[in-house]
Amino acid sequence: MSLRRRGYLLEMDYELEDALDILHPALSDWVYRNDASAKRVLMDAYKSLSSVQRKALAKAVSKAFSRAHGGTTATLYRRMKPGQDTGRIGGRSLSAKVDRSAARHASFSVRDKDVLVHFGIPDTPLSSKAYGHEKEVILLPKASPRFIGWIGGAK
């Protein structure tokens, strides 16, 4: 289904579609193949976007974020291992839901401006039927959401 028919008609629609086309291969590798090297490729692909494409992507992320979370800020979660730095999570994925099978999670206050790709943007691997139930977002490389606290397990 096209972005137009899903209510994502933006004045920069073509730039958004171009941006998503550029990000798609690396995003697919990260999501479907769990390929760690795809993270670097995705961040490089993001850096290669034109300023107009980045603006179109940011606008789509903001719209999807507001629809999914009811505003421009939301609490999102990441499974964390003991010793992992909660201050360095730019470029990583966070989830809108807590995975109850994991021993512990860090919770973060995330702004829409911190997000590179959101599960609410249609026709992306994060919104696919195979993966959309994960409700994940990928943060911008230099994002620094505020750490809120721990859920479960030892600190």
PyMOL commands that set and color helices and strands:
alter all, ss='L'
color gray80, all
select helices_A, chain A and resi 13-33+37-48+51-69+112-114+125-127+132-134
alter helices_A, ss='H'
color red, helices_A
select strands_A, chain A and resi 73-79+93-95+105-111+115-118+136-139+146-151
alter strands_A, ss='S'
color yellow, strands_A
deselect
rebuild
show_as cartoon
